[in-house]
Amino acid sequence: MKFAMYRGARVLLAVVSLVGMTTATGQTTSVPALQVRSLAASCGACHGTDGAAAPGAAMIPLAGYPREAMVTQMRAFRDGSRAATVMHQIARGYTDRQIEVLADYFVSMRQP
């Protein structure tokens, strides 16, 4: 129970840190690298640090994952069209812009 609360708090903190990505007029702003890394850090608990999953891990590595595939999958988790045990709950907290920022971040990472 304690771990689940800690994990939930980390995800919430990462999402809240990116609230300022869109101005009041709806125009997007550039996202500081530290905020992007903070958002991506929440993925590390399951998918490995910087998206590099441990060899033989059940979760896929996110490092180098194709951008459009990640955007599509995250949106599918968010809208419930892709079944999941946890990802549908996590993805509901992300805006389209946050999903795109995550996809850009992970596609730029190299797989070990």
N, C-alpha and C positions, 0 to 999 in steps of 0.2 A: 504494500500500500504506500509506504513511504517513497519508494522508487517511482511509482506512478505519479505521485503528487509532484516530485522533483522534476520528472520529465515533462509533465504538463506545464509546470512553471517555466521551464526553459523554452518550450515551444511558444508559450504566450509572450515571454520576454522578447523573443526573436521577432515575432509578428508585430508587437507594439513598437519595436525599434524602427520599423519601416513605415509607420503610419504617415510620416511626412513625405513620402515619395510622390504624392499627387497634390498639387496646389488646390486652393478652393475653387479655381476656375476649371479644374479638371486637366490642366496641362501637367505632363510628367516632368519631373526634375531628375537630375543625375543623382544616382545613389552612391553615397560615399562607400569606399571599399570596406571599411570597418563594419558598416551596417550589413553589407552583403555577406561578409564572413560570419557575422553574428547570426544571420538567418540560416546560412548553410550549416552552421555548427549544430543546429538542432537535428540535422539529418545524420550527423556522425554517430549518434548513439546506436543506430541500426546499420547504417550503410558504410561506416568506417570514417576515420579522420580524412578530411578533404575528399570524401567520396571513394576512398580506396578500401574496399571491403577486404577482410582477411581471406586468405586462400581457403576455399572450401566452405565459406560462409553461405548461409541460406539466402541472404539478401544480395541483390545485385550491386555491383560497384557503380557509383554514379559518375565517377571521374571519366571524362571522355564520352559520356552517354550522349547520343545525338539530341540536339536541342529540340527539334520539332517533336520527336518521340517523347521526350520528357514533358513538354508542354501538353501534348495530347493526353498522356497518361495521368498527369497531375489533375487536369481538368476532369477526366473521367472518374478519378477517385473522388474529386470534390462533388461532382453532380450525381454520384452513386451508380453510374453506368458500368463501373469496373468494381468487382467484388474485392474486398480487402478485410483484414482483421483490424488494422490500426490506421492505415494510410487514408482511408476515407474521412476519419475524424480529424487527422492532421491537416489534410488538404482543404477542408472546409474553412480553415482560418486564413487561407491565402487569397489575395486578390489576383486577377489576371497578371497585373504588373509584377507582383512578387514572384509568381510562378515563372514568368519570363526572365526575371533577374536571376533566379536560382538556376534555370536552364542555361543561361549565358555563363554563369559562374562554373558550373560543373562541366560543360562542354570544353571549357578552356583548361581544365585540369588533365594531367596525364595519368594514365593507368600505370601502376607500378610494374 
